[in-house]
Amino acid sequence: MRKKTLCSNGTNLRAAYIAPHPPIIIPDIGRGEEKKIASTSKALKTISEEIRQIEPETIIIITPHSKMHRGAVTINTAKIIEGSMRQFGCPDLNLSANNNTDIVKNIIKKCKKTGFPYAAVDMSLDHGSFVPLYFIASELSNFSLVHINYGIMLSAMLEEFGSILSEVIEEKKCKSVFIASGDLSHRLLSTGPYGFAPESLKFDKEFVRIIKEGRLSEFAEISPVLAERAGECGLNSFLVLSGLLSCYEYSQELLSYEGPFGVGYGVARFKVESIRQEEDDEESEEVFNGNKKFILPDSQTKDPYIDLARKSITYYLKYNKFLKCKNADGIQSGKAGVFVCLKKEGTLRGCIGTILPTKSSVSEEIIKNAVSAALHDPRFPPVDLSEMNEIVCSVDILSEPEEIKSVADLDVKRFGVIVSSGSRTGLLLPNLEGIDSVGMQLAIALQKGGISPEEPYTMYRFEVIRHE
């Protein structure tokens, strides 16, 4: 848990919040029923008062209930973002705000540069955004908005998008707060609208623990099966928040949790203290080096990159949690995108990566992507612990992608390629077996992105340092 003295340090992200969005909490809609969730109302009023004191230029909100795309985040490009509660019987209850189009353009630019999948769409204000903003607007009227709907994506991708938002906020020097809108389990009570599922209790208990301990990266460890059976709608918002706050030091507090209607509502605040620096606390150094806490007799080679990838997978399969490692011996300092690929008997068994870094070190990036490659590549069943003796790992450390204008700027052995058209993106690593021409490399990348060679697209190239 990070607990430090708050200070005014010039970070442009000043605070972040988790907020639920039950329309019934608005008195005009609840008509007295809102009194049953008085703790949630009080907590939302508390964060609204804090936001008034911060006086942000922009509120960035991510929601589950606007336009959603599978495999891409959806970014609102409307100049004026407005909506009402018409669908809940209150057509005269409406809100509007100017879109911070400068920030939006820079998020889109960053997505294009990194090959991150997005859709740019004019959207109305959904109730997932309306409810938190209803409370905020009662305290603060002069702010612009950035309105985003998360996509159905791997947890590592959602965390990566959070880090993209952080980079844009700091580069554009935009005084901001961030709202992760999401309700928790929808199946807490047999008398509730969605019935009862025992997984709901477990999911909400995990949420409370993660917030209290400040371990937001552990949202990525929640089983997709658990989340689905709980019927939640907030986990992807929380994953974006995790990626965003991984770039900062912060203190956190759970302000309220309740679920009297059978749906869990949690309100939490995160006060940003500084840009995150290298940590040297004992907890973050639980690595596999001989003088640390955990050693696994699982070395495949003397390459520390491959060793860390393999040990990360084995540790997760044994203990169902991530290996803690800030900076492993022999691995480069700084941050970078990382791809981890697994093969079994010479055949691909999983490959997951991040184009841009989502963690504060290359070591952490390897750990998360190795586990994702083993367990979350949708093309393959999860790797079992019994397979590890047959699994061969490779680790690619990526340079930052650069836009190119012509295939003449590519070299199939030296450069990987990213192609992007709207929300569709395809990526292919360099120097792959059987890929011996730029034409073949480009064709496969286009095919992976679902992009026709006949339509306009943007190309980027990147280099890798490969460990295999």
N, C-alpha and C positions, 0 to 999 in steps of 0.2 A: 504494500500500500504506500502511495506517495502522500506524505503529510509534511508540508513545509509552510513557513511563514509566507503569507501572500504579499506580493509586492507589485508596484507599478513598474513594469519593465519594458514597455514599448512593444509587446506582442500585439498583433492586430486582431487576433482572435482573443476576446476577453473572457468568454464563458461559453459553456455548452450545457444543454439540458436534455433530459428524456421527459417527454410529455405524452400522456394518453390522449385519446380524442373521442370520448363518449358524448354524442350530441345531447344526451339526457342531462348532462351537467349544466347546460345553458338553461337558466330559469324559464325562458319563454317556451322551451321545448319540454323540460322536465316537469314543470307545473307542480312542484313540490317533491317529486321523486329525487331531484338533485340533492336533497338534504341527506339522503342515504349514503352519499359519497362526499360528505362534508370535508373529510381529510384531504381528498384529492383536490377539491375546490380551493381549500386553504393553501395547499402546496402550489397550485397553479397561480394563485394570487401572489404568493411569496416570490416566485421566479419572475412574475411580471413586474413587481416592484423593483427587483434587482435589475432587470433589463432597463427600466426607466432610469435608474441611477447610472447605468453604464452609458446610456444614450448612444447606441450603436448606429452607425451609418446604414448598415445592412443586416437583416436577419436572413440567414440561410436555413431553410427547412427542408427536410427529406421526409417523404410520406409514402404510405403504401396504397393510397386510395385515389390517385389521379390516373393518368394514362400509363400503363405498365407494358414493358417490352420484355420478352424472354431473351436473356443474354445481353441486355443493354440498359443503362440508366436513361431516364427521360428527363430532359432539361427544358423548362418552360421558357419560350422565347417571346411571349406576348409582351407588348410594351407596358400595358396595364394589366395586372393580375387581379381578377375580381371573381367573386362567387357569393352565393347565398345559401341559406338553409331551406330552400324551397322543398326539397325532397323530404324534409322533416316537418313540414307543415308551417314553416315560417318564411314565406317568400320575401317579406320586408326586412328580414334580418340579413344584412349583407356587409361585406368588407371589400376593400380594394386597396392596392398599393402599387407604386411604380416598381417596375422590374429594374434591377441593377444590371442593365444590358452590358455594361463594361465588364463586370465580373463574369457574366454568362458567356460573353465572347471569349474571354480568356480561359474559362473552363473548357469550352469547346476546342479552342486552339491547343490546349494542353492534351486533351483527349486525342485529337488528330495526330499530334506529334508523337504520342506514345502508343498509338494504335488502340487506345481504350475504347470499347464499344459504347456508343451513345446514340440517342435520337433527340433531335431538336424540334420541338412541337409547341404550338400555341395551346395553352391549357387554361381551364377555369380553376378556381380555387376549390379544392375538394374538402370534404369534412375532416379528413385527417390533418389538414393544415388549418382549416377554419377554426376548429375548437381551441387549439393553443393560442392562435392569433387573436381570437375573441377576447381572451383574458389580457393578452399583451396590449392590444389596442385600447383597452380601458385605461391603461397607464401611459401609453406612448403612441403618438400619432405620426411623428415625423421620422419615418424610416423607409428604406427601399427593401425589396424582397428578392431573394433567389429561391425558386420553387422547383424541387426535383423529386421525381418518383424513382425509388430504387427499382432495379431489375431483378429477374430471377437468375441469379448468378452464383458462382462458387464464392465461398466466404473470403478467400484470398483476393478475389477481384473486387469485392465490395470494400475490403480494407484498403486496397490499392486506390480506389476512388476517393476514399477519405483522405489519403495522403496527397492526392492531386488537389483536393479542395484546400488543404492546408497551404500548399505551395502557392496557389493563386491568391489566397487571403493575404499571405505575407508579402508576396511579390508586388501586389497591387496596393499594399498599405491601406487596406480597407478595414476600418474598425467594425468588427462583426461579432455576432453571437450565432450559435448553431443550435437548432432544435431537431432532435431525432424523435419524430412522432411515431408512436406505436403502442397498441394495446398488448397485453400479455395473453395468457391462456384464455380461451373462450369456453372451456368445458370444465369449470370448477364445481358446478352444482347440477344435480339431476333436475332441479326445478328451473334452471336457467334456460335461455333460448336455444342453446346448442347442446344441452345434455351434459353428462358427466363422463370424464375420462381420467383415470388415475395419473396419467402422464402429465396432466395439467398442474397438479400439485407439485410434481417434481420440477417441471419447467420453471414455475414461478419461484420455487425455493432456490433454484440455481440463479435466477435473475437477481434475487435479493442478495445472495452470497457474493456474486460477482461485483455488484455495485458496492457493497459494504467493504469488500477487500480491495477495490480499485483495480481488479485484474480484468480489464475489458478485453484483452486478447483471448480470454477463455470463452467468450461468446462463440468463437470459431470452433471450439471443442464440443459444443452442444450437438448431439446427434440429430441429423435431419429427420429421422424417424420420430424422435421425441418431440421435436418442434411441430411436425405435421400432426401428430396425434393430439397434441395440446391445443392445436387450432389457433396459434398465435399469429399476430400480424406485425410484430415489432422487431423481430430478430435481425432482419436485413438492415433496418435503420440503425440498430445498435452496432452492427458490424462496420458500417460506414463511420459511425462515431468513434469506434475503436481505432480505425485507421487514421482518422483525423487527430485524435488525442495522443496517438503514439509519437507524434512529433513534438509534444509539449510535456512539461512538468505540470501537474495539476493536483488539486485536492478535490475529494468527492464526498457527497452526502446523499443518502436516500432520504428524501423528505416525506414520502408517504407510500404506503402500499395497502390496497384493499380490493375486495372483489365481491361485494354483496349481491350483484346481479348475475354472478356466474362468470364474469369476465374480469381478469386481473388488470388493475390500473396501478402503474408505478410512476412516481415522479422523482427525478434525481437531478442534482446540479453538479457541475464540474467547473471549478474556478481555475482558470488558466493562470499559471504563475510565471512561466518562462519557456523559451525554446528548449527542448530537451537536449541535454548534454550527455556525454558518456557517463553512465552510472558505474559506481564502484562499490555498491552495497553487496553484502555477502549473498543475499538471496539471488541476485542476477548472475552469479558466477557458479551455478551448479552445472559444471561442464564435465567432460570426460577426461580431462587432464589428470595425471596421476596424483596431484596434490589437492584435488577437489573431491566432491562428494560422491560422484557416480562413475563407475568404470564398467564398461561392457566388453567382454572378450569377443569382439565382433569385427576386428580389422580385416578389411579386404585387401588394401594396399597401404603403402606408406603415405599416400596423398591425404592430407588433413581434410580437404574438401569432401572427398568421397567418404572418408571415415565418419565425418560429422553427419553426412546425409544418411548413411546406413545406421548409425547409432541413434539418430533422431527417430527413424522409423521403428527400430527395435524397441526403444524406450517407450514410444507411444503405444505400440502393440502390447507391451508388457503391463504398463501402468495407466493407460488411457489418459495421459496428460503429456504436454510438451516438455521436452528437455529444456532446462533453463540454461541459456548460454548467451552472454553478451559479446565476448570476443574470444574465440577459441584460438589456441596457439597455432601459428602457421597460416592463418587466414587473414587476408588483407583487411585493413581498417577501412572506415568509411562506409558508404551505402552504395548499393547497386541492385539492378534487377537480376534475378537468378532463375534459371530453368533447371529442374532436376528431372532426369529421365531414367526409367527403370527398364531393364531387359531381363528376360528369362529364357534360357536356351536360345539366345540370339534373336528373340522376338520381343517387340515392344510390350511392356507390361504396365506402363503408366508414364505420363509426362505432364507436368504442371509447372508454370512459371509466372513471374511477374516482369512486365516490361520495364516498369520503373520501380524503385525500392518502395516497400510499404513498411519496413522495419528500420530500426536505428542502426543496424549493422548487417554486414554480409552474413555473419554467422546466424543471426536470427532469421534472415531471409531464407537461408538454406534449410534450417530446421522446419519452418512452416511449409515451404514448398515441397520438401521431401515427404512430409506426412501427407500433404494434399495429393502428390503424385501416387502415393501408395494406396490412399483410401478414397479419394474424391474425383479421380479421373472418370467421367461418366461413360467412357468407352470400355471400361474394364471392371470386373468385380474387385472388391477390396483385397489387398494383399493380406495373406495370413502369415502369422509368425512362423509357421512350419516351412514357408517358402523362402525365408530370408537367406538360407545358405545357397540358394540358386539365383538370387537376385543380384544383378550387376548394375551399379549406379554410374551415372555420369552427371557432372555439374557444370553448367555453363554460366559464367559471369558476364553480364551484358554491359556494353557501353551505352551511353544515352543515344537514342535514335536521332538521325538527322534526315531531314526531307531531301529527296533527290528529284530531278526532273526527267531523267532518262535511264533506260536500262543499261546504257553505257557506263553508268556510275556503279553498277553492280559487279560483283565477282562471286560466283557461287561457292568458292572455297573460303573466301575471306569474310564476306558480308552476309548476314541474315537480312531478310526483307519483311517489311510490314506493308500491307496494302489496306487502304481505308476508303470507304464510300458511305457517307452518312453514318448510320449506326453499325454498319457491318465492317468487320476487321478480320484480316487473315494474316498469320505470321508463320514464317518458316525459318528455322535455324540454319546457319551455314554449314558447309562441309558435311553433309549427310550422305550416308551410303546410298548409292543408286541415283542420287541427284547430281548429275554431272554437267548441267548447262543452266545458264541464266533463264532461258525460256522455260525449262521444266520447273525451275524453282518458282518463277513468277506464276506459272499456271497453277501449281499446287496451292500457293498462297491465296490466289484468287478463288480457287475452288473451296478452300477452307473457310473463306469469308463469305461465300455465297455471292460473289461479285462476278458479273459477266465481263469478259475481256473487252466487250464493245462499249461499256458504259464508262463515264469518267471516274477516275479514282486517283488517290494520292499515294505516292510511294515514299517509304522511309528505309534507310539501311542502318545496320548496327553491326558492331564487331563483338566477338565473344572470346573469352579465355576459357578453353575447354579442359576439364579435368575428367579423365576416363581411365 
